[in-house]
Amino acid sequence: MQSEAVADALAHGRPVVALETTLVTHGLPHPEGLHTALALEDDIRRHGATPATIGILDGCVRVGMTAGELEALAEAGNVTKTNPSNAGAVMASGKAGSTTVAATMMAAHANGIRVFATGGIGGVHRGVERTGDISSDLVALSRIPVAVVCAGAKAILDLPRTVEWLETFGVPVLGLQTSEFPAFYRRSSGLGIDARVDSIDALAAAIKAHLALGLGSGVLVANPIAVDDELPRDVYEIALATALAEADARGLTGREVTPFLLDRLRVLTGGDTVRANLALLRNNARVGAQLAVTLLK
């Protein structure tokens, strides 16, 4: 179900940017998640595009949630974190669901939306040789032709294996004014990418060229967190090591891991990870809007 604003923009060929809702229900503490979602929508509007925040309410996928719908989702309680694998079950149950990167890509593509802005994608988890845990975000990127603007993959993941997976499955990683894969809270991971582009025009041209090949895969736009917003290296590394050790001691697996680690990083850094997350989310929303506008030129 499309909102009137999204339906009108798509019908008249105006730029639209998809947004996910996991940040509302799982990524940030309430009501910070709700306030952030609304701020991202405002950022996208200010840069000439229409926001299409995607979530599930009453068994229906909403593409372009109203402020009231977002508030209902944020306050619903026990909201299901929705991937392509469980989306049908969530809809059939009539319950509320927040969309991950993979589920948002799925809904965006089904509604003709080519650009999606998020914080960071999921990827290959640490200890994958033991758990086999690989995010469905990567599979979606290999199968769904949508451009995803992000600050790299979440810092809690195995970044070298994530970058290798993207290359193996034909997902181009384009760095906006960077030659390295971003590490979410940090600008650089030391890992290479497929190509660097230094302007939105060059980025749009590369995305158009990839999509024209008809390979069926999406494009990952690596947009690093701003210099003034990234975490100091020592703070980041100590907090991450501590949080990972705690998760391992608890024996957490699957969908339990990411929310736990993000919450522990928030506590261990005195809220600095939340501030960095908010900054990179808004930066990605602005770039997403500029990209959506340029793709239509």
N, C-alpha and C positions, 0 to 999 in steps of 0.2 A: 504494500500500500504506500503510494507516494503522497507526500504532503502537497498542498496546492502550490507552494513556492517552488518545490523541486520539479513537479510536473510541468509547471509553466516554463521554467528555465530550460528544461530538456526539450520541450515542444518547440521553443523558439531558438534553439541552438546556442544558448548562453552557457558559460562555464559553470560546472558543478564540481564540488570536492566532497568526497565521502569521509566520514569520521566514524570511529568505532565507539563502543560504549563500555568495554571492559574496564577502561580507566575510571568510569563513573562508579562501578560496583565493586571492582577488585583492585584496581591499580593505585587509587588514592583514597585516603580516609574520607568518610562523609563528614561535612558536606563539600569538602575540597574538590572531590571528583565532579560533582554537579556544577559547581562554580567554574571549574576549568572547562568543562564541555561547553558551557554558554560563552565563555571568553574566546574559545577557539572558533566558535561560530561567528562571533563579532569580528575577529581578525580576518576571517575568510571574506566576510561581506565588505570590510574596509578595503580589501585588495581586489574587489571587482568580481567575486564569484559567489555562488549560492552554496551554503553548507547543506550537506545531507547526512545528518547524524543517524546511524542505523542501529536499531534494537528490536527486541521482540516483546510485545505486550498483548495479552489476551489471545495468544496463539497466532498472532499476525506480525509479519516482518514490517516494521515501519521504516520507510526511507525518507528521512527528513522529519525527525521527531520534533514536536512542539515543546516549548518550555515546560508545559504542564505534563506532557508525556515523559520527558526526561526526569522531572521531579518524581513522578510516580515510579519510574524504574529505580531511581536512586533510593527510594524509601520502601521498596517492595519487600525487601528482606528475602534471604535464601534464593537470590537470583542465580540462574544457571549460567555459567560461563560457556558460551555456545560456539562450537566448532562445526564444520560441515558434517562431521560424523554424528553429532547428536541434535542438529538443528531440527530435523523432522520430528524427533521425539518431543523436543521442547514445544514446538508448534502444536502438535497433537494433544499435548497435556493441557494447553491453555495457560501455561505459566509464563512468567516473565523470563527473558533471557537477554544477556548482554553479549554483543558480538566481539569475537577475537579478530585479529588481523585476517585470518583465513575466512571466517564467516562474513566479515565486512567486504572482503574482495569478491566473494561469491555473490552477495546481494548487489554490490556496486555494478559488477559486470552484467548481471541480469537486468539491470535498469539502465544500461547504457552510459554509466559513469566511468570515466577513464582515469581519474586521478583520486588517490586516497592518501590522506596525511595521518600519520600516527606517531607514536613516540619511538619505539623500537620493536623490531620483529622478534618472534620466537625463533629458535634455531636448534642446533644439536646440543643436547645437555651434557654437562660434565659427567663422566662415568658412563657414557653411552655404550661402551663395550660390555658393561655389566647390566645396564637397564634397557638398552635399546630405545631410549627416550629421544625422539626427534619430533619437533613441533610440526603440526599440520600447516603452520604458516609457510614453511618451506615448500611443501607439496603444492599448496595453493599458488605460490609464486611460479612454480614450474608449469602450471596448468591454466592459469587465468590471466589474460592479457590486460592487466591494470598496472599503472605506474604507482608505486608505493613510495612516498616520501618519508624517510625516517632518519634517526640518528644512529643507524647501524642496528646491531642486535643487542638485546638486553645483556648487561655486563655480567650477569650471573652464568652465562652460557659458555660453551667451548667455542670461542670465536674462530680459531684456525679451522676446526672441522666444519663450522657453519659456512665459512667462506668457500671452503673446498666443495661442500655440498652444492652451493649455489652455482659454482662453475661447472660441476659435473652434470647438473640437470639443466644447463643452458639458460640460467637467469642472469642477465647482464647487471653488473653493479656499476653505476655511474656516480662518480664523486663530484659533488658540486663544490668547486674551489678546494678540492682535496685530492690527493693521490693515494690516500690510505683509507682503509675501512674504519669508520668511527667506532669507538667503544662506549657509546651511550653517554655515561657521565664524563668520559674523557674524549678528547677530539681524535686521538689516534690510538690504534691497536698495533701498529707496526706491520699490518697485513696489507698486501697489495689489492688493487681492484682492477676492473676491466678497462676503464677509461676515466679520465678527468675532463670535466667541462667547467668553463669559467663564467658562464652566463646562462640565464634562463633560456635565451634564444637557442644557444648551442645544445642545451639539455633537451628542449622540445624537439629539435631536429633529430637528435640521436634516438629519442623515444619513437618518433614517427618512423624512422628508418627501421628500427627493430620490429615494430608492430607490422610494418608493411611486408616483412619477410614471412608472415603467417605461421610462425613457429608455435604459437599458442601460449607462450610463456609471458609472464609479466616482466616489469623492469623495476629494479631496486634503486631508488635515488638516495644516495648516502649524503646526508646533509649534517655535518658535524655541529655539535653544541657550540655556541659562541665562546670565544676565549674567556670572557669575563664570567661566564656561567659554569665552566667545567670545574669538577672537584679537584683539589690538590692531589697529586699522585699518592702521597703517603696515606692520606685520609681514606682514599678510595681503596687502596690495596689492603690496608689493615682491616677495614670494615668488611670488605668482601671475603677475605680469608676467614674471619671470625664467623660470619653468617653461614658460609658454606660448611664449616666444621660443625656448627650447631644443627644444620639441616641433616647432615650425615649422621650425627649422633642420635637424632630422633627417628632415623630411618624413613624420612619422607620420600615419596615417589610421585610421579605423574603430575596431576594438576594441583597437588598440594604444595609442590616445591616453590613455584614462582611467587605466589602471594606471601608465603612465609619469608622468603629471602628478601623481598622488597620491603616488607614491614620491619625486619631486623635491620636492614641497611638504614632505614629511616631513623630508627632508635639509636643505632650505633654512631650515626653522623650528626645527631642532634637536629634532624630535619633537613640537613643539607641536600640529601638525595631528592627529597620532595621538591625543594626549590629548583634544583637543577632540572628535574623532570618537567616541571611547569614551564621553565624557560625554553627547553628544547621542543616541547610540544607546540608552543606558540610560534617558535621559529619555523617549525615544519609546516604548520597551518598556513603561514604567510607564503612560504615557498610553494606549497601546494596550490594556493589560489593563483599565484603568478604563473605557475606552470599551466594550470587549466585555462587561463586566459590566453596564454601564448600558443597553446596547442590549437586553438580555434582560429588563429590568424591565417 
